[in-house]
Amino acid sequence: MSTGFEMGAFGIIMALFPFLFITVFVIVIGMFIVTAVRGVRTWNTNNASPRLTVPATVVVKRTEVSHHHHHNHSGAGHTHTSTHYYATFQVESGDRMELPLSGSEYGMLAEGDQGSLTFQGTRYLGFERS
């Protein structure tokens, strides 16, 4: 036996569904736009920055591994793993900066290495040991 409350609640949910769907859609699109704008802003800032070569020491190296699980309609899926590499450099003034770099560049550095760091904004361009 139905009390009518279930139908009323279902009706309210069905009435709110278009609003909720549009709200979530706008939030997701907004996140994509904000991410794209930040990427373009960083790219422009780096391009406008001077290329600098300064004495520096490799203080810390770190990696960031992310896993993405994808499933298809049959229930089967696959996992995609990506690794991002970072190194923190300390310059003569004592300031530190963490820069993203490629895996091959990451592998060539060791903590404690001293040399000349070349960078442009937040863009790592190279490190030459002295």
Residue pairs with C-beta under 8 A, 6 or more apart in sequence:
42 121
42 122
45 121
45 122
46 120
46 121
46 122
46 123
47 120
47 121
48 121
49 120
49 121
50 120
51 118
51 119
51 120
51 125
52 118
52 119
52 120
53 116
53 117
53 118
54 91
54 92
54 116
54 117
55 91
55 92
55 114
55 115
55 116
55 117
55 130
56 89
56 90
56 91
56 92
56 114
56 115
56 116
56 117
56 127
57 89
57 90
57 112
57 113
57 114
58 87
58 88
58 89
58 109
58 110
58 111
58 112
58 113
58 114
58 127
59 88
59 89
59 90
59 96
59 111
60 87
60 88
60 98
60 111
61 85
61 86
61 87
61 88
61 106
61 109
61 110
61 111
62 85
62 86
62 87
62 88
63 83
63 84
63 85
63 86
63 106
64 83
64 84
64 86
65 81
65 82
65 83
65 84
66 81
66 82
66 83
66 84
67 79
67 80
67 81
68 79
68 80
68 81
68 82
69 77
69 78
69 79
70 77
70 78
70 79
70 80
71 77
83 103
84 100
85 100
85 101
85 102
85 103
85 105
85 106
86 98
86 99
86 100
86 101
86 106
87 98
87 99
87 101
87 106
87 109
87 124
87 127
88 96
88 97
88 98
88 99
89 96
89 97
89 98
89 99
89 117
89 127
90 96
91 97
91 117
97 119
97 122
99 119
99 122
99 123
99 124
100 122
100 124
101 109
101 124
105 124
105 126
105 127
108 127
109 127
113 127
113 129
114 129
114 130
115 127
115 128
115 129
115 130
116 127
116 128
116 130
117 126
117 127
118 125
118 126
118 127
118 128
119 125
